[in-house]
């Protein structure tokens, strides 16, 4: 469960850096809970090929985060926003968060 949340957060930040196929395999495995075998059947490739693709995607997501730190930044920003009571500052931080969200789409 913790692994799924971790990779889902990374995917949320970096999915546009992945190919459509990589996105598809990742989503089918992590979001739709399909097995490697089921994904392989649907895609007409081997179970092992799907397994390798999903592992490669996870590795890429970790590499992107180690270089760019967008998820770490987003988490810190959210934690900071939770602690701020001043509405003006909070609105400015929410705007900044919106910029991050729009950049990822």
C-alpha positions in Angstrom: 0.0 0.0 0.0 2.8 2.4 1.0 4.6 1.6 -2.2 1.5 2.3 -4.3 1.0 5.7 -2.7 4.7 6.5 -3.2 4.7 5.7 -6.9 1.3 7.3 -7.4 2.6 10.5 -6.0 5.7 10.4 -8.3 3.5 9.5 -11.2 1.3 12.5 -10.5 4.3 14.7 -10.8 6.1 13.1 -13.8 3.6 11.2 -15.9 4.0 13.5 -18.9 7.7 12.5 -19.1 6.6 8.9 -19.8 5.5 7.4 -23.1 1.8 6.5 -23.6 2.6 2.8 -23.3 4.5 3.4 -20.0 1.6 5.4 -18.7 -0.8 2.7 -19.7 1.1 -0.1 -18.0 1.7 1.9 -14.9 -2.0 2.9 -14.6 -3.3 -0.6 -15.3 -1.0 -2.1 -12.7 -1.1 0.5 -9.9 -4.6 2.1 -10.5 -6.6 -0.7 -11.9 -4.9 -3.5 -9.9 -4.4 -5.7 -13.0 -1.7 -8.4 -12.7 1.2 -8.5 -15.1 -0.4 -11.5 -16.8 -3.7 -9.7 -17.3 -1.9 -6.6 -18.7 0.2 -8.9 -21.0 -2.9 -10.6 -22.3 -4.6 -7.3 -23.0 -1.5 -5.9 -24.8 -0.6 -9.2 -26.4 2.9 -9.3 -24.9 4.5 -11.5 -22.3 3.9 -11.2 -18.5 7.7 -10.7 -18.1 7.7 -7.8 -20.6 5.0 -6.0 -18.7 6.9 -6.6 -15.4 10.0 -5.2 -16.9 8.2 -2.1 -18.2 6.5 -1.4 -14.9 9.8 -1.7 -13.0 11.5 0.5 -15.6 8.8 3.1 -15.1 9.2 3.1 -11.3 12.9 3.5 -11.7 12.5 6.4 -14.1 10.0 8.1 -11.7 12.6 7.7 -8.9 15.3 9.2 -11.1 13.2 12.1 -12.0 12.4 12.8 -8.4 16.1 12.5 -7.4 17.0 15.1 -9.9 14.0 17.5 -9.9 12.5 17.1 -6.4 9.0 18.2 -7.5 7.1 15.8 -5.3 9.2 16.8 -2.3 8.6 20.5 -3.0 4.9 19.9 -3.4 4.7 18.0 -0.1 6.6 20.8 1.7 4.4 23.4 0.1 1.2 21.6 1.2 2.5 21.1 4.7 3.3 24.8 4.9 -0.1 25.8 3.6 -1.8 23.7 6.3 0.0 25.7 9.0 -0.6 29.2 7.6 -3.6 31.1 8.9 -3.1 34.4 7.0 -5.5 34.2 4.0 -3.5 36.4 1.7 -0.3 34.3 2.1 -2.3 31.1 1.8 -4.0 32.3 -1.4 -0.6 33.1 -2.9 0.8 29.7 -2.0 -2.3 28.1 -3.5 -1.7 30.0 -6.7 1.9 28.7 -6.7 0.6 25.2 -6.2 -1.8 25.7 -9.2 1.1 26.7 -11.4 2.7 23.3 -10.5 -0.5 21.5 -11.3 -0.9 23.2 -14.6 2.7 22.5 -15.6 2.1 18.8 -15.0 -0.9 18.7 -17.4 
